[in-house]
Each structure stands twice: as C-alpha cells, then as structure tokens.
Amino acid sequence: MANHLTLSELARWVDGDIVRGGLDSFYTGMASLDAAGPNDVSFLGNEKYHAQFLASKAGAIIVQRGETGGNPDSALIAVDNPTLSFSVVVRHFAAASRKFSPGIHPSASIADDAKLDPEKVCIHAGAVIMAGANIGDGSEIGPNSVIGEDVTIGKDCHVMANVSVRERCVLGDRVQLQPGVIIGSDGFGYEFSQGRHVKVDQVGIVEIGDDVEIGANTTIDRARFGKTIIGEGTKIDNLVQIGHNVVIGKHCLIVALTGISGSTRIGDHVTIAGQVGMAGHITVGDKATITARAGVTSNLPGGAIYGGRPAKPFNEEMKLRATVRRLPKLIERIKKLEQQLSQGPSDKA
C-alpha cells in the first residue's frame, strides 16, 4: 500500500464530502492542527481548538459538516464525526509505517511441535514459542516474549516486546498486546486454613476475542476453572488489572489503573474510566459508563452513568458532592447558633 493519500481517496475512506481542494492533492502524514504542514492531514474534533484550525497550515483538515472556514490553502473534508474519521487516517499511516518482515530470528526458541509458517509469521530476537503453540499467519511476536504451551494466537496479531501469554490461553485475530502485557497469570485465590493462606489452584484460561487491544503492563488472570473472557473489539488501557473468571463484553473501553475483581461480569459497550475499582461477583449492564475513581460494590444496570464511592447514578453523586461542598458554611452557621443559644436571651431595656 502506498504511504500517501490523495484528497479523493481520503474523502472516500472517511465517507466525507470535499468542501474545497484539488482531488489529486496528496498527503504523506498526519499531525495536530498546530503542528501540521502542507503534506499533513489534521482534524477539528473539538471547538476549543477552533483558533488553531483558523491558523493551521495543514494540507487537508477533516471537519464537522457545515464548517467552511479556516485557511483557504487547506483542503476541507466534511464528515459526521471528525474524531472518528481521523482514526481512519491514523490507521492508514500507522500501517504504512509498520514493516512486517516474515521470518524467525536465530536467537528465538521455537518448540519442535509448535505450529507456525516461518514464511508468514515474524518471530523476533529472544522470543520463546513453547510446545504445542499455534501462531496464525501474519502475526508478529516481539523480542523476549514468551508464548506458553498450547497457546493459540490468531491471524495478524501483534504481540510486542516482553509479553507473556501463558499455557492454553487463546487470542483471536488482529489482537494487539503492548509491551509488558501478561495474559493468563494465576488468579489471586487463597483459602485460610489452620492459620495459613493456602493457594487455590488456577487451572482455567484467558480467551480474547478478535480486534482486542491491550495496553502496556496490563495483567489478565486466568480463570480458577473455565475462562476469563475479553469480548471482541474491547480496548484496554495501560496498567489495568483484570481478575480471574471476569467476563468483559464486546466493544468496551477500560481506562488506565482500573482494577476488576474476580467473577465480575461486564456487558457490551461499557466504558470504565481511570482508577475505577470494582468488587468481585457483580454485574454491570450493557452501555453503562463508570466515571473516574468510582468504587463499584454492587450490580449496576446498563444504559446509565455512575460515579462516586460507592458508585451511584451520576446525578445523585453530583447532588451529594454539592451538599458536601456546602458543609463548611453550614457548620459555621451551626457554631454561631450554638454560641447565641449558650449566651441566653439578650436583655432588653
């Protein structure tokens, strides 16, 4: 694939309308509005950057339908959702910059019974592919990563450096694991017996659906038995901890430093913001949104926004916060009333 886009190609890819600009003009990169040059594509996804849009020197800018302003030298493409459309551009140039070179580095260790096609996969230096592992065509295993016994990895996956995928876990197609990800570590399971914490065997697996992306140093525990499941299309940020037997639905967003305790079930299209803590054995319904630093201790129905500790409907949480902010003044008023009462009725002439 060529590493440039013409304006007509760009409009077709993002399902947009060309407001101005030559059809054959072409672009070789992408950048923010304030950094873009004549060969770059940019976008206006938030009105707080409108001043940057007016001054931008970008060759082409993706804008909301109805926008016609900006630098007259910049081509404009109007779409329904500029932010989402710009992600198409990012994927194009990212794919063009990534060079997939099939082959196995001499220092990689590949078990004799591992299933892979050396002409259709890329195994980097120091990687270990253990007995019975199956690596799909087009997949890339990064330096010093370890793929455990009987692991299945689908097609066109990208496992980056220092990743561990433990025994029998399953990855679908086009899964991306950023550096340091651990898939299939033991769940945190212990029973207290005779004054000691006794480890409970963790013999299940992790199953990851197609098109899942998992951020750096995130850990996903294997099930005690059965499966820990990450649904198709879900995106997980850096430094997330997912406990054993958790089931996460399709197309969820889970932001950094979130911790999800064992056996929790999360529906489809759920958004979980940063630093959320979730207790175990609870259920979150489809299309719920949980705001940053919330503490989830009970089931949450879908289709609503929640916040606070413990998590509650967001409107309730906002009222509670407003009340808390008024407390210092209320306390001061109470103190004054107490002083007046303690002094007794004032003498009148």
ABEGO torsion letter per residue (X at the ends): XBABBBAAAAAAAAGBBBABEBAABBBABBBBAAABBAABBBBBABAAAAAAAAABABABBBBBBGBABEBAABBBBBBABAAAAAAAAAAAAAAAABBBBBEBBAABBBBAABBBBAAABBBBBGBBBBBGBBBBBGBBBBBGBBBBBGBBBBBGBBBBBGBBBBBGBBBBBGBBBBBGBBBGBBBBBBBBBGGBBBBBBBABBBBBBBGBBBBBGBBBBBBABEBBBBBBGBBBBBGBBBBBGBBBBBGBBBBBGBBBBBGBBBBBGBBBBBGBBBBBGBBBBBGBBBBBGBBBABBBBBGBBBBEOBBBBAAAAAAAAAAAAAAAAAAAAAAAAAAAAAAEBBBBX
